[in-house]
Amino acid sequence: MWVKFMDAPDGYAAAMWWELFNTEAVSVRIVPPLEIGPMSAAREIWAPDGKTHVAREVLNKI
């Protein structure tokens, strides 16, 4: 199950967060996907329910 982890102000920031989390081996989803709608639209970052603590640790490192 996926849970909403954080909000991104636009698609560019969401893509940056996606890259960071993937580099740290945390799978995330961007909702709505980057391919849908303008890149200036706000996005949500979703993480697997069991990995949210890992995603928080990644945020604490930066």
N, C-alpha and C positions, 0 to 999 in steps of 0.2 A: 504494500500500500504506500502511496506517495502522500506527503504532506507539504503544505506551503511553508517554505523556509524563509523567504525574504522577498521584498519588492525591488525592482530595478526601475529607474526613472525612464529608461528608453532601451531600445534594442541593442544599442552599442554597449551600454553598461552591462546588459544581460549577457552579451557575447563575451565580455571581459571576465565576468564572474564564472561563466561556463568553462572558459579556458583555465582559470585558476583552479576550480574544483576538479576538473579532469586531470590536471597536472598532479594534483594531490590524491588521485585515484578515488574521488567521490563522484558517483554518478548523479547528475542533476538533469532536470527537464526545465525548459523554458516554455511558459504558457502565457499567451499564445506563441506558437513557434515563430522563429524569426522570418520564415518564408511567408508568413501571413500578416498582412497589414504593413503600415509604414514603420520604418526603424525608429521614428520619433515617438511611437506609442509606448506606453508603460508596459512592463512585463513582470511576471512573477517567476521566481525560482523555486522549484519543487525538488525535494530530496526524498529518498526512501525513508520510511518511518524508522528503521533501525540504524540509519546512518546520520541522523541529525546531530548527534553529539560529536561525530567526526567533523561534520561541516562547521560546527561552532568552534572546534579546535583550530580549524584552518583559518577562520576569521580572527581568532585570538592571536595567531602567529603574525598577522600583518599589522 
